[in-house]
Amino acid sequence: MAKPAVFLDRDGTIIVDKAYLDNIEGVELLPGAGAGLAGMAALGYELVLITNQSGIGRGYFAADVVERQFDRLQALLAPFGVRMAGMEFCPHAPEQECTCRKPAPEMLLRAADRLDLDCARSFMIGDKEADVGAGHGAGCRSIRIGKPRPDSAADAFAGDLQAAAAWIRAHA
């Protein structure tokens, strides 16, 4: 039976957003991120990273940098008892007009297929409207990190991942 998941944006959601992060050492958890992810995992959700990385398409860094950043993220989350089930990333710049860049749902659907996940029982969490759109496109409920915005299609808003975990616990 397919499992529920929480699909998560990376920059500005789990880690500090450092535009076009091109190194491993710069991967830094946002306050409360580890505890929030631990709360989601404790509810039985698989955690999957979904991230646009246009710096690859722009030639700022190679794809293997993103893969090593994911390894560092896994190491930073280990003390919280958290392990991400996987990662999908779009390496294209916006002008490359690919089919995988959020707000397109392709990365979520690809991860769901690969990891046997049930999108209808899942959530997408991110700090941008593109994250909300990708979640809805895949059939998930979407939570936007940040202050409520009247122009957003998000199902909920949360100040951080701990608040998002509390919302999921109350509404799953």
C-alpha positions as CSV (number, residue, x, y, z in Angstrom):
1,M,0.0,0.0,0.0
2,A,1.3,3.4,-1.0
3,K,2.5,5.6,1.9
4,P,1.7,9.2,2.6
5,A,4.6,11.7,2.3
6,V,5.6,15.3,3.0
7,F,7.3,16.7,0.0
8,L,9.5,19.6,1.0
9,D,11.2,22.5,-0.8
10,R,14.8,23.0,0.4
11,D,16.0,26.7,0.3
12,G,13.9,28.9,2.6
13,T,12.0,25.9,3.9
14,I,14.5,23.5,5.5
15,I,17.8,25.3,5.0
16,V,18.8,29.0,5.0
17,D,18.2,30.4,1.5
18,K,21.6,31.4,0.2
19,A,21.0,32.3,-3.5
20,Y,22.7,29.8,-5.8
21,L,24.4,27.9,-3.0
22,D,27.4,26.4,-4.7
23,N,29.1,24.6,-1.7
24,I,28.4,22.0,0.9
25,E,29.5,24.0,4.0
26,G,26.7,26.5,3.4
27,V,23.9,24.0,4.1
28,E,22.5,25.3,7.4
29,L,19.2,24.2,8.9
30,L,16.6,26.8,9.7
31,P,15.6,27.1,13.3
32,G,13.1,24.4,14.2
33,A,13.6,22.5,10.9
34,G,15.0,19.3,12.5
35,A,12.3,19.2,15.2
36,G,9.6,19.9,12.7
37,L,10.7,17.2,10.3
38,A,11.0,14.8,13.2
39,G,7.4,15.6,14.1
40,M,6.2,14.8,10.6
41,A,8.2,11.6,10.5
42,A,6.7,10.5,13.8
43,L,3.3,10.9,12.2
44,G,4.3,8.2,9.7
45,Y,5.1,10.5,6.7
46,E,8.0,9.8,4.3
47,L,10.0,12.9,3.8
48,V,11.1,13.8,0.3
49,L,13.1,16.8,-0.9
50,I,11.8,18.6,-4.0
51,T,14.0,21.5,-5.2
52,N,14.5,23.7,-8.2
53,Q,18.2,24.2,-8.7
54,S,18.6,26.6,-11.6
55,G,22.2,27.3,-10.7
56,I,23.1,24.1,-12.5
57,G,21.4,25.2,-15.7
58,R,23.0,28.6,-15.4
59,G,26.4,27.0,-15.1
60,Y,27.1,28.2,-11.5
61,F,27.7,24.7,-10.1
62,A,27.4,21.0,-11.1
63,A,24.6,18.5,-10.2
64,D,27.0,16.6,-8.0
65,V,27.2,19.6,-5.7
66,V,23.4,19.3,-5.1
67,E,23.8,15.6,-4.4
68,R,26.6,16.3,-1.8
69,Q,24.5,19.1,-0.3
70,F,21.7,16.5,0.2
71,D,24.2,14.2,2.0
72,R,25.1,17.1,4.3
73,L,21.5,17.7,4.9
74,Q,21.0,14.1,5.9
75,A,23.9,14.4,8.3
76,L,22.5,17.5,9.9
77,L,19.1,15.8,10.3
78,A,20.5,12.6,11.8
79,P,20.7,14.0,15.4
80,F,16.9,14.6,15.2
81,G,16.3,11.0,14.1
82,V,15.2,12.2,10.7
83,R,16.2,10.6,7.3
84,M,14.8,11.9,4.0
85,A,13.5,9.1,1.8
86,G,14.8,10.8,-1.3
87,M,15.4,13.9,-3.4
88,E,14.3,15.1,-6.7
89,F,15.8,18.3,-8.3
90,C,15.2,20.3,-11.4
91,P,18.6,21.3,-12.9
92,H,17.1,23.7,-15.5
93,A,17.1,27.4,-15.7
94,P,13.6,28.9,-16.1
95,E,14.3,29.9,-19.7
96,Q,15.0,26.3,-20.6
97,E,11.3,25.6,-20.4
98,C,11.6,22.1,-19.0
99,T,8.6,20.0,-17.7
100,C,10.1,19.3,-14.2
101,R,10.6,22.8,-12.7
102,K,8.1,23.7,-10.0
103,P,5.3,24.7,-10.2
104,A,5.0,21.7,-12.5
105,P,4.2,18.6,-10.4
106,E,6.6,16.2,-12.3
107,M,9.2,15.9,-9.5
108,L,6.6,15.0,-7.0
109,L,5.0,12.5,-9.3
110,R,8.4,11.0,-10.1
111,A,9.2,10.6,-6.4
112,A,5.8,9.2,-5.7
113,D,6.2,6.5,-8.4
114,R,9.8,5.6,-7.3
115,L,9.0,5.5,-3.6
116,D,5.4,4.1,-3.7
117,L,3.8,7.3,-2.2
118,D,0.2,8.3,-2.1
119,C,-0.1,11.9,-3.2
120,A,-3.7,12.2,-2.2
121,R,-2.7,11.7,1.4
122,S,0.4,13.8,1.2
123,F,1.5,17.4,1.6
124,M,3.8,19.8,-0.1
125,I,5.6,22.4,2.0
126,G,7.5,25.4,0.6
127,D,8.0,29.1,0.9
128,K,6.9,30.0,-2.6
129,E,3.8,29.9,-4.6
130,A,5.5,27.6,-7.1
131,D,5.7,25.0,-4.3
132,V,2.0,25.4,-3.6
133,G,1.3,24.9,-7.3
134,A,3.4,21.8,-7.6
135,G,1.7,20.3,-4.6
136,H,-1.7,20.9,-5.9
137,G,-0.8,19.7,-9.4
138,A,0.3,16.4,-7.9
139,G,-2.9,16.1,-5.8
140,C,-1.4,17.1,-2.5
141,R,-2.5,19.6,0.1
142,S,0.0,22.5,0.2
143,I,1.4,24.4,3.1
144,R,3.2,27.7,2.5
145,I,5.9,28.8,5.0
146,G,5.6,32.4,5.8
147,K,2.9,34.9,6.6
148,P,-0.6,34.4,5.2
149,R,-1.0,36.0,1.8
150,P,-4.4,36.7,0.3
151,D,-3.1,35.9,-3.3
152,S,-1.9,32.5,-2.3
153,A,-3.6,29.2,-3.2
154,A,-2.1,27.5,-0.1
155,D,-4.3,25.3,2.0
156,A,-2.5,26.6,5.1
157,F,0.3,28.9,6.2
158,A,2.9,28.1,8.8
159,G,5.7,30.2,10.3
160,D,8.2,27.3,10.2
161,L,8.3,23.5,9.9
162,Q,7.3,22.9,13.5
163,A,4.1,24.9,12.9
164,A,3.6,23.0,9.7
165,A,4.0,19.7,11.6
166,A,1.4,20.8,14.1
167,W,-1.0,21.7,11.3
168,I,-0.5,18.3,9.6
169,R,-1.2,16.6,13.0
170,A,-4.4,18.5,13.3
171,H,-5.6,18.1,9.7
172,A,-4.3,14.8,8.4
